[in-house]
Amino acid sequence: MRALAPAKVNLFLHVGPPEANGYHPLCSLVAFADVGDQVEAEPAEALSLTMSGPFAGALADEATDDNLVLRALRAIGAPPLRLTLDKRLPVAAGLGGGSADAGAALRLAREALSLPLSDADLIAAARTVGADGPMCLFAAPAWAEGHGERLTPEPRLPPLPAVLVNPGVPSPTGAVYQAYDESPTGSIERPSEPDDWSVGGVIGWLRQQRNDLEAPAVRLQPLIGDALAALDVAPGVALARMSGSGATVFGLCPSPEQAATAAAAIRARHPGWWVEATQLGAPLDRRTELLDASAD
């Protein structure tokens, strides 16, 4: 059995100063791409994980230690599965890759072995991998608040044609937050919702929002700024922004054809970068109900 672990994109990310417990309050609108890692599972005598794909090398040391896939499956009793992770997303890229991999593995574990696991069981296991766990479990567009654990499904978000660009440098979350803490200025008030939920209306509304981690991430990794600049001048890109704590940036376009053209132009100028044309915000199904449950 096989499942997509889709890339998570923060369409905006407003971050407040750290609280006494060290965690940062935030507000974000997240959407999921139609590109990502691939997870395969089959029944076996014991739990195991092997990796393949262009970015497998960056995670090789975690395969038998504390990979998020294994952590999530241990939370439901380490079911006997042989898992293969085809790592197609860059690592430390602001795309929720590890959490998405864990979510896909949890879904496959229930399906492949017909395990008597409720939705609440899967959500509890997803929480063990971090705040992104529940939102990546069912990969539906949602508002994320609190520390990312308070989720509200957003079924009105239209599919957004986009280009994802990673310039090939890591952007560790901890380092970016530490740089942000030197001058935290963000407000985490949830912005008023768009009056117009068309693609053009949402892009116009997103121009009024921000990613508060973008500036500190660019200071630490100037290539992120180069990737943003490449998107700014790419044909058809209406908005360029960094996702999460970076280093991946995204450009939103009015149409899939313009996204494909922009991706081709950036690949031609930067052949060493990871560039994908995609669509953010796939149509919702029962995942909306499950995402509602994760907030309980």
Secondary structure, DSSP 8 states (H G I E B T S, - for coil): -EEEEEEEEEEEEEE----TTS---EEEEEEEEEEEEEEEEEE-SS-EEEEESTTGGGGGGGTTTT-HHHHHHHTTT---EEEEEE--S-SSSSS-HHHHHHHHHHHHHHHHHT----HHHHHHHHHTT-THHHHHHHT--EEEETTTTEEEE-TT---EEEEEEE-S----HHHHHHHHTTS-----------S--SHHHHHHHHTT--BTTHHHHHHH-HHHHHHHHHHHHSTT--EEEE-TTSS-EEEE-SSHHHHHHHHHHHHHH-TTSEEEEEEES----THHHHHHHHT-
